[in-house]
Amino acid sequence: MITVDASPFAYTFPPDKVALIVIDMQRDFVEPGGFGDTLGNDVSRLQAILPGVAGLLKVFRDNGWPVIHTREGHRPDLSDCPPAKRLRGSPTLRIGDKGPMGRILIHGEPGHGIVDALAPIAGEYVLDKPGKGAFYATDLGTILEGLGTTHLVFAGVTTEVCVQTTMREANDRGFDNLLIEDATESYFPEFKDAAMAMIRAQGAIVGWTAPLAALAAAVA
Ligand code: C5J
């Protein structure tokens, strides 16, 4: 067992039953001209975690532990995009509209891809998801069952939307979840802080949080 100095108390995981889930590190969220930008967000905030996510990937790759990357997006015909999601709010471009990185949040478009710095490597899973949670309408549960995973480490964007939603889905399915604090980010700093506090509250009611350095020290 490996024990990480985490909050609200130590997080212990069996190294043969752990997997990393990197949520939605796509150009559409992280780079100008994508979905996040069209919603009026400052995407540069999200770029700050690229070294943290890269460092976390290195820990998992060096140990040969499973890595799953997710991508939020929709089929080109939008058949898996609820009209309520597409029509909500007043973005400058809606899902499916053509932007500087191709059609917003559409499979196969440049904006839908994972940023180059965090590109998946051979043997890693890349999971397309139409919703905020990575278990909804995907094979994630089946993949984790096949791997024998009981413990999940989380990174990615945004903390309070797709990361937190997926952690809650995982929590209800019986996984023990650790969120790496400097490998996740929000367009709103106060939402990141609140999401992490909610996750840790009431005796890790959704999971644990720890900085990358704490995980790296535990694994070394
Ligand atoms: C959002 C996500 N924020 N990946 N998606 O719409 O968090």
Boltz pocket constraint, residues with backbone or C-beta under 6 A from the ligand:
constraints:
  - pocket:
      binder: B
      contacts: [[A, 23], [A, 24], [A, 29], [A, 72], [A, 132], [A, 157], [A, 158], [A, 159], [A, 161], [A, 162], [A, 163]]
      max_distance: 6.0
